[in-house]
């Protein structure tokens, strides 16, 4: 699939973030920002990102042959390293500035990107905390989750347990059926408010902290749920000792094996503002 385009709009012009979004993020650990990209902008970048995700997807098994995690979505990471057009999106100052403003920091670095495409009939994404996987010493991390097409609840809308990030890591479990049960009990016991948008336009984006507990239902529609995510970390964050094998893997894969205790500043983690 040839997705090269003759012109892609720049995304380095900054947008004023509404105070309500900053306050909601601080209070609940997540927020929805409308119109991060305009219709023309998302229409230009969608074929670029979807095309790259298709080219670099390595999942060849049929849906019914996969485990719970495999059924949840097709996951293609760090597309910015292999596609120059996707790179313009991932390193864009507009989204980086929103991430920095939400966390109240001067600057952010890239941790990595992920295309998360949930196929028609794809299964639910169990409750989890992203930062379980990350050997990072700060709570100032945020994931942007942006649909490339208009989506509704039938397609697997991201769902948050509000205020669930305050206690940091809750369980030492990867995404699985077991983690779903443990987190479900925890979320119910703590009586967290469950928050989920009914619809999102292409170019809208949710933002959530690394320790915010979240999940997504299965995709009951006949369309692919196309999502592009970018994970940001506050500049000045450092690498922590491993708490699990996944963090060890992340250290090598996303932080280039830099010394534990050192700054997160490898070539894979550029400063974005």
C-alpha positions as CSV (number, residue, x, y, z in Angstrom):
1,X,0.0,0.0,0.0
2,X,1.5,3.3,-1.1
3,X,0.6,6.0,1.5
4,X,3.1,8.6,0.6
5,X,1.4,12.0,0.3
6,X,2.6,15.1,-1.4
7,X,1.7,17.4,1.5
8,X,1.1,16.9,5.2
9,X,0.0,19.8,7.3
10,X,2.4,20.8,10.0
11,X,1.3,20.1,13.6
12,X,3.7,22.4,15.4
13,X,1.4,25.3,15.9
14,X,0.2,25.2,19.5
15,X,-3.4,25.3,20.8
16,X,-4.7,26.8,24.0
17,X,-5.8,24.0,26.3
18,X,-9.1,24.8,28.1
19,X,-8.7,25.2,31.9
20,X,-11.5,22.7,32.5
21,X,-9.4,20.0,30.8
22,X,-6.3,20.7,32.9
23,X,-8.4,20.6,36.1
24,X,-10.2,17.4,35.1
25,X,-6.9,15.7,34.3
26,X,-5.4,16.8,37.7
27,X,-8.5,15.6,39.5
28,X,-9.4,12.4,37.7
29,X,-6.2,11.4,35.9
30,X,-7.7,11.6,32.5
31,X,-9.5,14.0,30.2
32,X,-11.0,14.3,26.7
33,X,-9.7,17.1,24.5
34,X,-11.8,17.8,21.5
35,X,-10.4,18.9,18.1
36,X,-6.7,18.3,18.8
37,X,-6.5,17.8,15.0
38,X,-8.9,19.4,12.6
39,X,-10.8,17.3,10.0
40,X,-8.4,18.3,7.3
41,X,-5.4,17.4,9.4
42,X,-6.7,14.0,10.5
43,X,-7.9,13.2,7.0
44,X,-4.3,13.8,5.8
45,X,-2.6,11.8,8.5
46,X,-5.0,8.9,8.8
47,X,-3.9,7.1,5.6
48,X,-0.3,7.6,6.5
49,X,-0.7,6.0,10.0
50,X,-3.1,3.3,8.9
51,X,-0.8,2.4,6.0
52,X,2.2,2.2,8.1
53,X,0.4,0.1,10.7
54,X,-0.7,-2.3,8.0
55,X,2.8,-2.6,6.6
56,X,4.5,-3.2,9.9
57,X,1.8,-5.4,11.6
58,X,3.3,-8.7,12.5
59,X,0.2,-10.4,13.8
60,X,-0.8,-13.1,11.3
61,X,-2.9,-15.4,13.5
62,X,-6.7,-15.6,13.1
63,X,-8.6,-13.8,15.8
64,X,-9.9,-17.0,17.4
65,X,-6.3,-18.4,17.7
66,X,-5.1,-15.6,20.0
67,X,-5.1,-15.1,23.8
68,X,-7.0,-12.3,25.6
69,X,-4.3,-9.8,24.9
70,X,-3.9,-10.8,21.3
71,X,-7.7,-10.5,20.7
72,X,-7.8,-7.0,22.3
73,X,-6.0,-5.2,19.4
74,X,-3.4,-5.2,16.8
75,X,-0.4,-3.3,18.4
76,X,2.3,-1.8,16.2
77,X,4.9,0.2,18.0
78,X,7.4,3.1,17.3
79,X,6.1,3.7,13.7
80,X,8.0,7.1,13.9
81,X,11.2,5.2,13.5
82,X,10.3,3.5,10.2
83,X,8.0,6.1,8.5
84,X,9.0,9.7,7.9
85,X,5.4,10.8,7.6
86,X,4.3,9.2,10.8
87,X,7.3,10.8,12.4
88,X,5.8,14.2,11.7
89,X,2.8,13.3,13.7
90,X,4.5,11.6,16.6
91,X,7.1,14.4,17.2
92,X,4.5,17.2,16.7
93,X,4.8,20.1,19.1
94,X,1.0,20.6,19.3
95,X,0.4,17.3,21.1
96,X,3.6,17.5,23.1
97,X,2.6,20.9,24.5
98,X,-0.9,19.6,25.5
99,X,0.9,16.7,27.3
100,X,3.2,19.2,29.1
101,X,0.4,21.5,30.0
102,X,-1.8,18.7,31.4
103,X,1.1,17.5,33.7
104,X,2.2,21.0,34.5
105,X,5.8,20.6,33.3
106,X,8.1,22.6,31.1
107,X,9.0,19.9,28.6
108,X,8.3,16.3,27.7
109,X,10.1,13.5,26.0
110,X,8.7,10.7,23.8
111,X,8.5,7.3,25.4
112,X,7.1,5.6,22.4
113,X,4.1,5.5,20.0
114,X,1.6,2.7,19.5
115,X,-1.0,2.1,16.8
116,X,-3.8,0.2,18.5
117,X,-6.2,-1.2,15.9
118,X,-9.2,-3.2,17.3
119,X,-10.6,-5.5,14.6
120,X,-14.3,-6.0,14.1
121,X,-15.2,-8.7,16.6
122,X,-12.0,-7.9,18.6
123,X,-12.2,-8.7,22.3
124,X,-12.2,-6.4,25.3
125,X,-9.0,-4.8,26.6
126,X,-8.8,-5.8,30.3
127,X,-8.4,-3.3,33.1
128,X,-4.7,-2.4,33.5
129,X,-2.2,0.4,34.3
130,X,0.2,1.4,31.5
131,X,3.0,2.3,33.9
132,X,3.2,-1.3,35.2
133,X,5.4,-1.8,32.1
134,X,7.6,1.3,32.5
135,X,10.8,1.6,34.6
136,X,10.2,5.3,35.2
137,X,10.6,7.2,38.5
138,X,7.8,9.8,38.0
139,X,4.0,9.9,38.0
140,X,4.3,12.6,35.3
141,X,3.6,10.3,32.3
142,X,0.7,10.6,30.0
143,X,-0.8,8.6,27.1
144,X,-2.6,10.4,24.2
145,X,-5.2,8.1,22.6
146,X,-6.5,9.5,19.3
147,X,-9.1,7.9,17.0
148,X,-8.3,8.2,13.3
149,X,-12.0,7.7,12.5
150,X,-15.2,8.7,14.3
151,X,-15.9,6.0,17.0
152,X,-18.7,5.2,19.4
153,X,-19.1,2.9,22.4
154,X,-19.8,-0.2,20.2
155,X,-16.3,0.1,18.8
156,X,-14.4,-0.2,22.1
157,X,-14.3,3.2,23.7
158,X,-11.5,3.8,26.3
159,X,-13.0,3.6,29.8
160,X,-11.4,5.1,32.9
161,X,-11.6,4.5,36.7
162,X,-11.4,8.2,37.7
163,X,-9.0,9.1,40.5
164,X,-7.4,5.6,40.4
165,X,-3.8,6.9,39.7
166,X,-3.1,8.3,43.2
167,X,-1.8,5.1,44.7
168,X,0.6,4.2,41.9
169,X,1.0,0.6,40.9
170,X,-1.8,-1.5,42.4
171,X,-0.9,-5.1,41.2
172,X,2.2,-6.6,39.7
173,X,0.3,-8.2,36.8
174,X,0.5,-7.8,33.0
175,X,-2.8,-7.5,31.0
176,X,-4.6,-10.8,31.3
177,X,-7.8,-12.5,32.4
178,X,-6.3,-12.6,35.9
179,X,-5.5,-8.9,36.0
180,X,-9.1,-8.1,34.8
181,X,-10.6,-10.0,37.7
182,X,-8.2,-8.4,40.3
183,X,-8.7,-4.9,38.9
184,X,-12.4,-5.3,38.6
185,X,-12.6,-6.2,42.3
186,X,-10.3,-3.4,43.2
187,X,-12.2,-0.8,41.2
188,X,-15.5,-2.0,42.7
189,X,-14.2,-2.0,46.2
190,X,-12.8,1.5,45.8
191,X,-16.0,2.7,44.2
192,X,-14.1,4.7,41.5
193,X,-16.4,6.6,39.2
194,X,-16.3,4.9,35.7
195,X,-16.0,7.4,32.9
196,X,-16.4,6.7,29.1
197,X,-17.2,9.0,26.2
198,X,-20.2,8.0,24.2
199,X,-18.6,9.2,20.9
200,X,-15.3,10.7,19.7
201,X,-14.6,12.4,16.5
202,X,-11.5,11.6,14.5
203,X,-8.8,14.0,15.8
204,X,-10.3,14.2,19.3
205,X,-8.0,12.6,22.0
206,X,-8.2,11.3,25.5
207,X,-5.2,11.7,27.8
208,X,-4.5,9.6,30.8
209,X,-1.8,9.2,33.4
210,X,0.4,6.1,33.4
211,X,-1.2,4.8,36.6
212,X,-4.8,5.6,35.7
213,X,-6.7,2.3,35.6
214,X,-8.5,1.8,32.3
215,X,-10.0,-0.7,29.9
216,X,-12.0,-0.9,26.7
217,X,-14.9,-3.1,25.6
218,X,-14.7,-5.3,22.6
219,X,-15.4,-4.0,19.1
220,X,-19.0,-5.0,18.3
221,X,-19.1,-3.0,15.0
222,X,-18.2,-4.0,11.5
223,X,-15.4,-1.4,11.3
224,X,-11.8,-1.4,12.4
225,X,-11.3,0.8,15.5
226,X,-8.2,2.8,14.4
227,X,-6.4,4.5,17.3
228,X,-3.0,6.1,17.4
229,X,-1.3,6.7,20.7
230,X,1.7,8.6,21.9
231,X,3.2,8.1,25.4
232,X,5.0,11.2,26.9
233,X,7.2,11.4,30.0
234,X,8.2,14.6,31.7
235,X,11.8,15.8,30.9
236,X,14.1,15.0,33.8
237,X,12.6,11.6,34.6
238,X,15.0,8.8,35.4
239,X,15.2,5.1,34.9
240,X,14.3,2.9,37.9
241,X,15.4,-0.6,38.9
242,X,13.1,-3.3,37.3
243,X,10.0,-4.4,39.2
244,X,9.1,-7.1,36.6
245,X,10.4,-8.6,33.4
246,X,8.3,-6.3,31.3
247,X,10.2,-3.3,32.7
248,X,13.5,-5.0,31.9
249,X,12.4,-5.4,28.4
250,X,11.2,-1.8,28.1
251,X,14.5,-0.6,29.5
252,X,16.3,-2.3,26.6
253,X,13.7,-1.6,23.9
254,X,12.6,2.0,24.5
255,X,15.4,3.4,26.7
256,X,18.3,1.8,24.8
257,X,19.7,0.2,27.9
258,X,20.9,3.5,29.5
259,X,22.1,3.2,33.1
260,X,19.6,2.6,35.8
261,X,19.3,5.9,37.8
262,X,20.2,7.9,34.7
263,X,18.1,10.3,32.8
264,X,15.6,9.2,30.2
265,X,17.3,10.9,27.2
266,X,18.3,8.3,24.7
267,X,18.0,8.8,20.9
268,X,14.6,7.0,21.2
269,X,13.4,9.6,23.7
270,X,13.8,13.0,22.0
271,X,12.8,16.2,23.8
272,X,9.8,17.6,22.0
273,X,9.4,21.2,23.0
